[in-house]
Amino acid sequence: MKTFSYVYILVSDIDETIHYTGVTKDLAMRLNEHNRGACPHTAKHNPWRIETSIAFRSVAKARAFERYLKSGSGREFARRHF
């Protein structure tokens, strides 16, 4: 499903209180990059697993939702619902 953009929330297997939110076109490849340590923001807390992923047809809508989830109210929304 390469036509979708995915907003994802990862949770660290080491410490389940640590989450990371991102956006990608290829969810499996991106999770693999996080677990290999290729992303400096997540390298010290790997391995990661996907907690939630949401598919969007529009890249702009996916980026906007990612931005929202990284805001204060968006983090609270994710904590309550995901």
mmCIF file as gemmi writes it, N, C-alpha and C atoms, coordinates in Angstrom:
data_model
loop_
_atom_site.group_PDB
_atom_site.id
_atom_site.type_symbol
_atom_site.label_atom_id
_atom_site.label_alt_id
_atom_site.label_comp_id
_atom_site.label_asym_id
_atom_site.label_entity_id
_atom_site.label_seq_id
_atom_site.pdbx_PDB_ins_code
_atom_site.Cartn_x
_atom_site.Cartn_y
_atom_site.Cartn_z
_atom_site.occupancy
_atom_site.B_iso_or_equiv
_atom_site.pdbx_formal_charge
_atom_site.auth_seq_id
_atom_site.auth_asym_id
_atom_site.pdbx_PDB_model_num
ATOM 1 N N . MET Axp A 1 ? 0.829 -1.193 0 1 0 ? 1 A 1
ATOM 2 C CA . MET Axp A 1 ? 0 0 0 1 0 ? 1 A 1
ATOM 3 C C . MET Axp A 1 ? 0.872 1.255 0 1 0 ? 1 A 1
ATOM 4 N N . LYS Axp A 2 ? 1.642 1.399 -1.018 1 0 ? 2 A 1
ATOM 5 C CA . LYS Axp A 2 ? 2.569 2.523 -1.128 1 0 ? 2 A 1
ATOM 6 C C . LYS Axp A 2 ? 1.858 3.847 -1.367 1 0 ? 2 A 1
ATOM 7 N N . THR Axp A 3 ? 0.562 3.829 -1.658 1 0 ? 3 A 1
ATOM 8 C CA . THR Axp A 3 ? -0.154 5.066 -1.917 1 0 ? 3 A 1
ATOM 9 C C . THR Axp A 3 ? -0.557 5.772 -0.63 1 0 ? 3 A 1
ATOM 10 N N . PHE Axp A 4 ? -0.34 5.138 0.502 1 0 ? 4 A 1
ATOM 11 C CA . PHE Axp A 4 ? -0.705 5.736 1.776 1 0 ? 4 A 1
ATOM 12 C C . PHE Axp A 4 ? 0.518 6.313 2.476 1 0 ? 4 A 1
ATOM 13 N N . SER Axp A 5 ? 0.261 7.318 3.298 1 0 ? 5 A 1
ATOM 14 C CA . SER Axp A 5 ? 1.252 7.808 4.262 1 0 ? 5 A 1
ATOM 15 C C . SER Axp A 5 ? 0.762 7.371 5.629 1 0 ? 5 A 1
ATOM 16 N N . TYR Axp A 6 ? 1.672 6.889 6.441 1 0 ? 6 A 1
ATOM 17 C CA . TYR Axp A 6 ? 1.316 6.356 7.749 1 0 ? 6 A 1
ATOM 18 C C . TYR Axp A 6 ? 1.862 7.244 8.859 1 0 ? 6 A 1
ATOM 19 N N . VAL Axp A 7 ? 1.006 7.583 9.788 1 0 ? 7 A 1
ATOM 20 C CA . VAL Axp A 7 ? 1.44 8.198 11.039 1 0 ? 7 A 1
ATOM 21 C C . VAL Axp A 7 ? 1.509 7.049 12.023 1 0 ? 7 A 1
ATOM 22 N N . TYR Axp A 8 ? 2.647 6.935 12.715 1 0 ? 8 A 1
ATOM 23 C CA . TYR Axp A 8 ? 2.83 5.798 13.604 1 0 ? 8 A 1
ATOM 24 C C . TYR Axp A 8 ? 3.308 6.256 14.975 1 0 ? 8 A 1
ATOM 25 N N . ILE Axp A 9 ? 2.964 5.453 15.959 1 0 ? 9 A 1
ATOM 26 C CA . ILE Axp A 9 ? 3.452 5.658 17.319 1 0 ? 9 A 1
ATOM 27 C C . ILE Axp A 9 ? 4.185 4.387 17.707 1 0 ? 9 A 1
ATOM 28 N N . LEU Axp A 10 ? 5.451 4.546 18.074 1 0 ? 10 A 1
ATOM 29 C CA . LEU Axp A 10 ? 6.258 3.425 18.526 1 0 ? 10 A 1
ATOM 30 C C . LEU Axp A 10 ? 6.35 3.451 20.043 1 0 ? 10 A 1
ATOM 31 N N . VAL Axp A 11 ? 6.526 2.285 20.62 1 0 ? 11 A 1
ATOM 32 C CA . VAL Axp A 11 ? 6.786 2.188 22.061 1 0 ? 11 A 1
ATOM 33 C C . VAL Axp A 11 ? 8.059 1.358 22.223 1 0 ? 11 A 1
ATOM 34 N N . SER Axp A 12 ? 8.911 1.783 23.151 1 0 ? 12 A 1
ATOM 35 C CA . SER Axp A 12 ? 10.169 1.093 23.393 1 0 ? 12 A 1
ATOM 36 C C . SER Axp A 12 ? 9.914 -0.198 24.155 1 0 ? 12 A 1
ATOM 37 N N . ASP Axp A 13 ? 10.558 -1.277 23.734 1 0 ? 13 A 1
ATOM 38 C CA . ASP Axp A 13 ? 10.455 -2.542 24.464 1 0 ? 13 A 1
ATOM 39 C C . ASP Axp A 13 ? 11.222 -2.483 25.779 1 0 ? 13 A 1
ATOM 40 N N . ILE Axp A 14 ? 12.2 -1.595 25.871 1 0 ? 14 A 1
ATOM 41 C CA . ILE Axp A 14 ? 13.007 -1.46 27.09 1 0 ? 14 A 1
ATOM 42 C C . ILE Axp A 14 ? 12.236 -0.709 28.171 1 0 ? 14 A 1
ATOM 43 N N . ASP Axp A 15 ? 11.586 0.385 27.783 1 0 ? 15 A 1
ATOM 44 C CA . ASP Axp A 15 ? 10.836 1.223 28.733 1 0 ? 15 A 1
ATOM 45 C C . ASP Axp A 15 ? 9.53 1.635 28.065 1 0 ? 15 A 1
ATOM 46 N N . GLU Axp A 16 ? 8.432 1.025 28.472 1 0 ? 16 A 1
ATOM 47 C CA . GLU Axp A 16 ? 7.149 1.258 27.811 1 0 ? 16 A 1
ATOM 48 C C . GLU Axp A 16 ? 6.577 2.654 28.034 1 0 ? 16 A 1
ATOM 49 N N . THR Axp A 17 ? 7.235 3.482 28.817 1 0 ? 17 A 1
ATOM 50 C CA . THR Axp A 17 ? 6.785 4.866 28.987 1 0 ? 17 A 1
ATOM 51 C C . THR Axp A 17 ? 7.352 5.763 27.887 1 0 ? 17 A 1
ATOM 52 N N . ILE Axp A 18 ? 8.277 5.242 27.088 1 0 ? 18 A 1
ATOM 53 C CA . ILE Axp A 18 ? 8.91 6.032 26.027 1 0 ? 18 A 1
ATOM 54 C C . ILE Axp A 18 ? 8.237 5.719 24.698 1 0 ? 18 A 1
ATOM 55 N N . HIS Axp A 19 ? 7.737 6.786 24.052 1 0 ? 19 A 1
ATOM 56 C CA . HIS Axp A 19 ? 7.044 6.671 22.769 1 0 ? 19 A 1
ATOM 57 C C . HIS Axp A 19 ? 7.714 7.589 21.749 1 0 ? 19 A 1
ATOM 58 N N . TYR Axp A 20 ? 7.533 7.259 20.494 1 0 ? 20 A 1
ATOM 59 C CA . TYR Axp A 20 ? 8.024 8.089 19.397 1 0 ? 20 A 1
ATOM 60 C C . TYR Axp A 20 ? 6.941 8.144 18.325 1 0 ? 20 A 1
ATOM 61 N N . THR Axp A 21 ? 6.697 9.311 17.78 1 0 ? 21 A 1
ATOM 62 C CA . THR Axp A 21 ? 5.696 9.503 16.742 1 0 ? 21 A 1
ATOM 63 C C . THR Axp A 21 ? 6.383 9.956 15.463 1 0 ? 21 A 1
ATOM 64 N N . GLY Axp A 22 ? 5.988 9.372 14.339 1 0 ? 22 A 1
ATOM 65 C CA . GLY Axp A 22 ? 6.572 9.746 13.062 1 0 ? 22 A 1
ATOM 66 C C . GLY Axp A 22 ? 5.599 9.511 11.923 1 0 ? 22 A 1
ATOM 67 N N . VAL Axp A 23 ? 6.077 9.794 10.711 1 0 ? 23 A 1
ATOM 68 C CA . VAL Axp A 23 ? 5.277 9.604 9.5 1 0 ? 23 A 1
ATOM 69 C C . VAL Axp A 23 ? 6.174 8.978 8.432 1 0 ? 23 A 1
ATOM 70 N N . THR Axp A 24 ? 5.612 8.082 7.625 1 0 ? 24 A 1
ATOM 71 C CA . THR Axp A 24 ? 6.386 7.395 6.593 1 0 ? 24 A 1
ATOM 72 C C . THR Axp A 24 ? 5.462 6.871 5.502 1 0 ? 24 A 1
ATOM 73 N N . LYS Axp A 25 ? 6.052 6.53 4.378 1 0 ? 25 A 1
ATOM 74 C CA . LYS Axp A 25 ? 5.322 5.855 3.29 1 0 ? 25 A 1
ATOM 75 C C . LYS Axp A 25 ? 5.463 4.333 3.407 1 0 ? 25 A 1
ATOM 76 N N . ASP Axp A 26 ? 6.547 3.861 4.032 1 0 ? 26 A 1
ATOM 77 C CA . ASP Axp A 26 ? 6.825 2.425 4.155 1 0 ? 26 A 1
ATOM 78 C C . ASP Axp A 26 ? 7.033 2.086 5.627 1 0 ? 26 A 1
ATOM 79 N N . LEU Axp A 27 ? 5.991 1.604 6.253 1 0 ? 27 A 1
ATOM 80 C CA . LEU Axp A 27 ? 5.989 1.372 7.698 1 0 ? 27 A 1
ATOM 81 C C . LEU Axp A 27 ? 6.993 0.303 8.122 1 0 ? 27 A 1
ATOM 82 N N . ALA Axp A 28 ? 7.045 -0.808 7.42 1 0 ? 28 A 1
ATOM 83 C CA . ALA Axp A 28 ? 7.964 -1.898 7.784 1 0 ? 28 A 1
ATOM 84 C C . ALA Axp A 28 ? 9.421 -1.458 7.678 1 0 ? 28 A 1
ATOM 85 N N . MET Axp A 29 ? 9.761 -0.749 6.598 1 0 ? 29 A 1
ATOM 86 C CA . MET Axp A 29 ? 11.132 -0.281 6.416 1 0 ? 29 A 1
ATOM 87 C C . MET Axp A 29 ? 11.51 0.718 7.511 1 0 ? 29 A 1
ATOM 88 N N . ARG Axp A 30 ? 10.583 1.606 7.844 1 0 ? 30 A 1
ATOM 89 C CA . ARG Axp A 30 ? 10.877 2.638 8.856 1 0 ? 30 A 1
ATOM 90 C C . ARG Axp A 30 ? 11.069 2.011 10.238 1 0 ? 30 A 1
ATOM 91 N N . LEU Axp A 31 ? 10.249 1.02 10.592 1 0 ? 31 A 1
ATOM 92 C CA . LEU Axp A 31 ? 10.429 0.331 11.872 1 0 ? 31 A 1
ATOM 93 C C . LEU Axp A 31 ? 11.791 -0.35 11.903 1 0 ? 31 A 1
ATOM 94 N N . ASN Axp A 32 ? 12.172 -0.963 10.813 1 0 ? 32 A 1
ATOM 95 C CA . ASN Axp A 32 ? 13.486 -1.604 10.718 1 0 ? 32 A 1
ATOM 96 C C . ASN Axp A 32 ? 14.607 -0.577 10.927 1 0 ? 32 A 1
ATOM 97 N N . GLU Axp A 33 ? 14.485 0.613 10.347 1 0 ? 33 A 1
ATOM 98 C CA . GLU Axp A 33 ? 15.491 1.665 10.531 1 0 ? 33 A 1
ATOM 99 C C . GLU Axp A 33 ? 15.589 2.07 11.994 1 0 ? 33 A 1
ATOM 100 N N . HIS Axp A 34 ? 14.447 2.241 12.654 1 0 ? 34 A 1
ATOM 101 C CA . HIS Axp A 34 ? 14.461 2.595 14.075 1 0 ? 34 A 1
ATOM 102 C C . HIS Axp A 34 ? 15.154 1.502 14.89 1 0 ? 34 A 1
ATOM 103 N N . ASN Axp A 35 ? 14.856 0.254 14.606 1 0 ? 35 A 1
ATOM 104 C CA . ASN Axp A 35 ? 15.43 -0.844 15.381 1 0 ? 35 A 1
ATOM 105 C C . ASN Axp A 35 ? 16.9 -1.096 15.083 1 0 ? 35 A 1
ATOM 106 N N . ARG Axp A 36 ? 17.377 -0.678 13.911 1 0 ? 36 A 1
ATOM 107 C CA . ARG Axp A 36 ? 18.807 -0.775 13.569 1 0 ? 36 A 1
ATOM 108 C C . ARG Axp A 36 ? 19.614 0.338 14.211 1 0 ? 36 A 1
ATOM 109 N N . GLY Axp A 37 ? 18.944 1.385 14.703 1 0 ? 37 A 1
ATOM 110 C CA . GLY Axp A 37 ? 19.647 2.515 15.284 1 0 ? 37 A 1
ATOM 111 C C . GLY Axp A 37 ? 19.971 3.594 14.279 1 0 ? 37 A 1
ATOM 112 N N . ALA Axp A 38 ? 19.354 3.566 13.104 1 0 ? 38 A 1
ATOM 113 C CA . ALA Axp A 38 ? 19.634 4.536 12.05 1 0 ? 38 A 1
ATOM 114 C C . ALA Axp A 38 ? 19.064 5.921 12.357 1 0 ? 38 A 1
ATOM 115 N N . CYS Axp A 39 ? 18.121 6.006 13.255 1 0 ? 39 A 1
ATOM 116 C CA . CYS Axp A 39 ? 17.523 7.291 13.632 1 0 ? 39 A 1
ATOM 117 C C . CYS Axp A 39 ? 18.096 7.715 14.988 1 0 ? 39 A 1
ATOM 118 N N . PRO Axp A 40 ? 18.844 8.829 15.037 1 0 ? 40 A 1
ATOM 119 C CA . PRO Axp A 40 ? 19.486 9.224 16.297 1 0 ? 40 A 1
ATOM 120 C C . PRO Axp A 40 ? 18.495 9.523 17.432 1 0 ? 40 A 1
ATOM 121 N N . HIS Axp A 41 ? 17.272 9.905 17.11 1 0 ? 41 A 1
ATOM 122 C CA . HIS Axp A 41 ? 16.29 10.222 18.146 1 0 ? 41 A 1
ATOM 123 C C . HIS Axp A 41 ? 15.79 8.979 18.878 1 0 ? 41 A 1
ATOM 124 N N . THR Axp A 42 ? 15.882 7.825 18.235 1 0 ? 42 A 1
ATOM 125 C CA . THR Axp A 42 ? 15.327 6.609 18.823 1 0 ? 42 A 1
ATOM 126 C C . THR Axp A 42 ? 16.377 5.537 19.106 1 0 ? 42 A 1
ATOM 127 N N . ALA Axp A 43 ? 17.619 5.762 18.722 1 0 ? 43 A 1
ATOM 128 C CA . ALA Axp A 43 ? 18.654 4.726 18.788 1 0 ? 43 A 1
ATOM 129 C C . ALA Axp A 43 ? 18.887 4.193 20.203 1 0 ? 43 A 1
ATOM 130 N N . LYS Axp A 44 ? 18.857 5.055 21.207 1 0 ? 44 A 1
ATOM 131 C CA . LYS Axp A 44 ? 19.214 4.58 22.549 1 0 ? 44 A 1
ATOM 132 C C . LYS Axp A 44 ? 18.081 3.853 23.264 1 0 ? 44 A 1
ATOM 133 N N . HIS Axp A 45 ? 16.89 3.834 22.665 1 0 ? 45 A 1
ATOM 134 C CA . HIS Axp A 45 ? 15.756 3.168 23.312 1 0 ? 45 A 1
ATOM 135 C C . HIS Axp A 45 ? 15.254 1.959 22.535 1 0 ? 45 A 1
ATOM 136 N N . ASN Axp A 46 ? 16.01 1.491 21.526 1 0 ? 46 A 1
ATOM 137 C CA . ASN Axp A 46 ? 15.532 0.35 20.739 1 0 ? 46 A 1
ATOM 138 C C . ASN Axp A 46 ? 15.741 -0.942 21.511 1 0 ? 46 A 1
ATOM 139 N N . PRO Axp A 47 ? 15.013 -1.986 21.222 1 0 ? 47 A 1
ATOM 140 C CA . PRO Axp A 47 ? 14.105 -2.172 20.101 1 0 ? 47 A 1
ATOM 141 C C . PRO Axp A 47 ? 12.746 -1.51 20.337 1 0 ? 47 A 1
ATOM 142 N N . TRP Axp A 48 ? 12.09 -1.219 19.205 1 0 ? 48 A 1
ATOM 143 C CA . TRP Axp A 48 ? 10.782 -0.574 19.194 1 0 ? 48 A 1
ATOM 144 C C . TRP Axp A 48 ? 9.747 -1.518 18.625 1 0 ? 48 A 1
ATOM 145 N N . ARG Axp A 49 ? 8.495 -1.28 18.981 1 0 ? 49 A 1
ATOM 146 C CA . ARG Axp A 49 ? 7.383 -1.977 18.34 1 0 ? 49 A 1
ATOM 147 C C . ARG Axp A 49 ? 6.308 -0.943 18.02 1 0 ? 49 A 1
ATOM 148 N N . ILE Axp A 50 ? 5.503 -1.251 17.046 1 0 ? 50 A 1
ATOM 149 C CA . ILE Axp A 50 ? 4.444 -0.327 16.648 1 0 ? 50 A 1
ATOM 150 C C . ILE Axp A 50 ? 3.285 -0.45 17.626 1 0 ? 50 A 1
ATOM 151 N N . GLU Axp A 51 ? 2.92 0.668 18.206 1 0 ? 51 A 1
ATOM 152 C CA . GLU Axp A 51 ? 1.767 0.739 19.102 1 0 ? 51 A 1
ATOM 153 C C . GLU Axp A 51 ? 0.504 1.03 18.286 1 0 ? 51 A 1
ATOM 154 N N . THR Axp A 52 ? 0.611 2.018 17.387 1 0 ? 52 A 1
ATOM 155 C CA . THR Axp A 52 ? -0.524 2.457 16.584 1 0 ? 52 A 1
ATOM 156 C C . THR Axp A 52 ? -0.014 2.938 15.232 1 0 ? 52 A 1
ATOM 157 N N . SER Axp A 53 ? -0.762 2.671 14.175 1 0 ? 53 A 1
ATOM 158 C CA . SER Axp A 53 ? -0.474 3.283 12.87 1 0 ? 53 A 1
ATOM 159 C C . SER Axp A 53 ? -1.8 3.647 12.217 1 0 ? 53 A 1
ATOM 160 N N . ILE Axp A 54 ? -1.791 4.784 11.559 1 0 ? 54 A 1
ATOM 161 C CA . ILE Axp A 54 ? -2.989 5.3 10.903 1 0 ? 54 A 1
ATOM 162 C C . ILE Axp A 54 ? -2.603 5.666 9.474 1 0 ? 54 A 1
ATOM 163 N N . ALA Axp A 55 ? -3.377 5.178 8.517 1 0 ? 55 A 1
ATOM 164 C CA . ALA Axp A 55 ? -3.088 5.412 7.102 1 0 ? 55 A 1
ATOM 165 C C . ALA Axp A 55 ? -3.873 6.613 6.589 1 0 ? 55 A 1
ATOM 166 N N . PHE Axp A 56 ? -3.188 7.458 5.807 1 0 ? 56 A 1
ATOM 167 C CA . PHE Axp A 56 ? -3.79 8.623 5.168 1 0 ? 56 A 1
ATOM 168 C C . PHE Axp A 56 ? -3.477 8.581 3.683 1 0 ? 56 A 1
ATOM 169 N N . ARG Axp A 57 ? -4.445 8.931 2.852 1 0 ? 57 A 1
ATOM 170 C CA . ARG Axp A 57 ? -4.18 9.059 1.409 1 0 ? 57 A 1
ATOM 171 C C . ARG Axp A 57 ? -3.415 10.343 1.117 1 0 ? 57 A 1
ATOM 172 N N . SER Axp A 58 ? -3.621 11.357 1.94 1 0 ? 58 A 1
ATOM 173 C CA . SER Axp A 58 ? -2.991 12.656 1.736 1 0 ? 58 A 1
ATOM 174 C C . SER Axp A 58 ? -1.752 12.799 2.62 1 0 ? 58 A 1
ATOM 175 N N . VAL Axp A 59 ? -0.616 13.122 1.996 1 0 ? 59 A 1
ATOM 176 C CA . VAL Axp A 59 ? 0.62 13.356 2.747 1 0 ? 59 A 1
ATOM 177 C C . VAL Axp A 59 ? 0.437 14.566 3.667 1 0 ? 59 A 1
ATOM 178 N N . ALA Axp A 60 ? -0.236 15.593 3.175 1 0 ? 60 A 1
ATOM 179 C CA . ALA Axp A 60 ? -0.435 16.807 3.974 1 0 ? 60 A 1
ATOM 180 C C . ALA Axp A 60 ? -1.253 16.512 5.236 1 0 ? 60 A 1
ATOM 181 N N . LYS Axp A 61 ? -2.28 15.701 5.107 1 0 ? 61 A 1
ATOM 182 C CA . LYS Axp A 61 ? -3.094 15.344 6.274 1 0 ? 61 A 1
ATOM 183 C C . LYS Axp A 61 ? -2.3 14.486 7.252 1 0 ? 61 A 1
ATOM 184 N N . ALA Axp A 62 ? -1.471 13.591 6.741 1 0 ? 62 A 1
ATOM 185 C CA . ALA Axp A 62 ? -0.634 12.759 7.613 1 0 ? 62 A 1
ATOM 186 C C . ALA Axp A 62 ? 0.342 13.633 8.395 1 0 ? 62 A 1
ATOM 187 N N . ARG Axp A 63 ? 0.989 14.564 7.716 1 0 ? 63 A 1
ATOM 188 C CA . ARG Axp A 63 ? 1.943 15.461 8.397 1 0 ? 63 A 1
ATOM 189 C C . ARG Axp A 63 ? 1.237 16.336 9.436 1 0 ? 63 A 1
ATOM 190 N N . ALA Axp A 64 ? 0.042 16.805 9.107 1 0 ? 64 A 1
ATOM 191 C CA . ALA Axp A 64 ? -0.718 17.635 10.047 1 0 ? 64 A 1
ATOM 192 C C . ALA Axp A 64 ? -1.101 16.821 11.287 1 0 ? 64 A 1
ATOM 193 N N . PHE Axp A 65 ? -1.505 15.571 11.097 1 0 ? 65 A 1
ATOM 194 C CA . PHE Axp A 65 ? -1.875 14.733 12.235 1 0 ? 65 A 1
ATOM 195 C C . PHE Axp A 65 ? -0.648 14.4 13.081 1 0 ? 65 A 1
ATOM 196 N N . GLU Axp A 66 ? 0.489 14.145 12.433 1 0 ? 66 A 1
ATOM 197 C CA . GLU Axp A 66 ? 1.737 13.914 13.173 1 0 ? 66 A 1
ATOM 198 C C . GLU Axp A 66 ? 2.08 15.135 14.015 1 0 ? 66 A 1
ATOM 199 N N . ARG Axp A 67 ? 1.972 16.318 13.417 1 0 ? 67 A 1
ATOM 200 C CA . ARG Axp A 67 ? 2.264 17.557 14.149 1 0 ? 67 A 1
ATOM 201 C C . ARG Axp A 67 ? 1.343 17.698 15.362 1 0 ? 67 A 1
ATOM 202 N N . TYR Axp A 68 ? 0.059 17.373 15.17 1 0 ? 68 A 1
ATOM 203 C CA . TYR Axp A 68 ? -0.899 17.423 16.272 1 0 ? 68 A 1
ATOM 204 C C . TYR Axp A 68 ? -0.508 16.448 17.378 1 0 ? 68 A 1
ATOM 205 N N . LEU Axp A 69 ? -0.151 15.211 17.016 1 0 ? 69 A 1
ATOM 206 C CA . LEU Axp A 69 ? 0.197 14.219 18.033 1 0 ? 69 A 1
ATOM 207 C C . LEU Axp A 69 ? 1.445 14.612 18.818 1 0 ? 69 A 1
ATOM 208 N N . LYS Axp A 70 ? 2.299 15.441 18.226 1 0 ? 70 A 1
ATOM 209 C CA . LYS Axp A 70 ? 3.507 15.889 18.922 1 0 ? 70 A 1
ATOM 210 C C . LYS Axp A 70 ? 3.259 17.13 19.776 1 0 ? 70 A 1
ATOM 211 N N . SER Axp A 71 ? 2.053 17.692 19.688 1 0 ? 71 A 1
ATOM 212 C CA . SER Axp A 71 ? 1.701 18.842 20.525 1 0 ? 71 A 1
ATOM 213 C C . SER Axp A 71 ? 1.258 18.351 21.898 1 0 ? 71 A 1
ATOM 214 N N . GLY Axp A 72 ? 1.105 19.247 22.829 1 0 ? 72 A 1
ATOM 215 C CA . GLY Axp A 72 ? 0.676 18.886 24.177 1 0 ? 72 A 1
ATOM 216 C C . GLY Axp A 72 ? -0.672 18.191 24.198 1 0 ? 72 A 1
ATOM 217 N N . SER Axp A 73 ? -1.658 18.783 23.536 1 0 ? 73 A 1
ATOM 218 C CA . SER Axp A 73 ? -2.99 18.17 23.536 1 0 ? 73 A 1
ATOM 219 C C . SER Axp A 73 ? -2.992 16.875 22.724 1 0 ? 73 A 1
ATOM 220 N N . GLY Axp A 74 ? -2.174 16.8 21.684 1 0 ? 74 A 1
ATOM 221 C CA . GLY Axp A 74 ? -2.077 15.579 20.893 1 0 ? 74 A 1
ATOM 222 C C . GLY Axp A 74 ? -1.441 14.434 21.668 1 0 ? 74 A 1
ATOM 223 N N . ARG Axp A 75 ? -0.42 14.729 22.489 1 0 ? 75 A 1
ATOM 224 C CA . ARG Axp A 75 ? 0.182 13.695 23.332 1 0 ? 75 A 1
ATOM 225 C C . ARG Axp A 75 ? -0.834 13.16 24.327 1 0 ? 75 A 1
ATOM 226 N N . GLU Axp A 76 ? -1.627 14.046 24.892 1 0 ? 76 A 1
ATOM 227 C CA . GLU Axp A 76 ? -2.669 13.618 25.835 1 0 ? 76 A 1
ATOM 228 C C . GLU Axp A 76 ? -3.728 12.782 25.117 1 0 ? 76 A 1
ATOM 229 N N . PHE Axp A 77 ? -4.133 13.195 23.918 1 0 ? 77 A 1
ATOM 230 C CA . PHE Axp A 77 ? -5.084 12.429 23.108 1 0 ? 77 A 1
ATOM 231 C C . PHE Axp A 77 ? -4.546 11.019 22.86 1 0 ? 77 A 1
ATOM 232 N N . ALA Axp A 78 ? -3.29 10.921 22.443 1 0 ? 78 A 1
ATOM 233 C CA . ALA Axp A 78 ? -2.679 9.613 22.15 1 0 ? 78 A 1
ATOM 234 C C . ALA Axp A 78 ? -2.596 8.77 23.417 1 0 ? 78 A 1
ATOM 235 N N . ARG Axp A 79 ? -2.253 9.379 24.535 1 0 ? 79 A 1
ATOM 236 C CA . ARG Axp A 79 ? -2.154 8.645 25.8 1 0 ? 79 A 1
ATOM 237 C C . ARG Axp A 79 ? -3.508 8.037 26.176 1 0 ? 79 A 1
ATOM 238 N N . ARG Axp A 80 ? -4.567 8.785 25.972 1 0 ? 80 A 1
ATOM 239 C CA . ARG Axp A 80 ? -5.903 8.31 26.342 1 0 ? 80 A 1
ATOM 240 C C . ARG Axp A 80 ? -6.477 7.282 25.377 1 0 ? 80 A 1
ATOM 241 N N . HIS Axp A 81 ? -6.191 7.451 24.084 1 0 ? 81 A 1
ATOM 242 C CA . HIS Axp A 81 ? -6.877 6.646 23.081 1 0 ? 81 A 1
ATOM 243 C C . HIS Axp A 81 ? -6.035 5.543 22.424 1 0 ? 81 A 1
ATOM 244 N N . PHE Axp A 82 ? -4.735 5.636 22.519 1 0 ? 82 A 1
ATOM 245 C CA . PHE Axp A 82 ? -3.9 4.613 21.883 1 0 ? 82 A 1
ATOM 246 C C . PHE Axp A 82 ? -3.177 3.879 22.964 1 0 ? 82 A 1
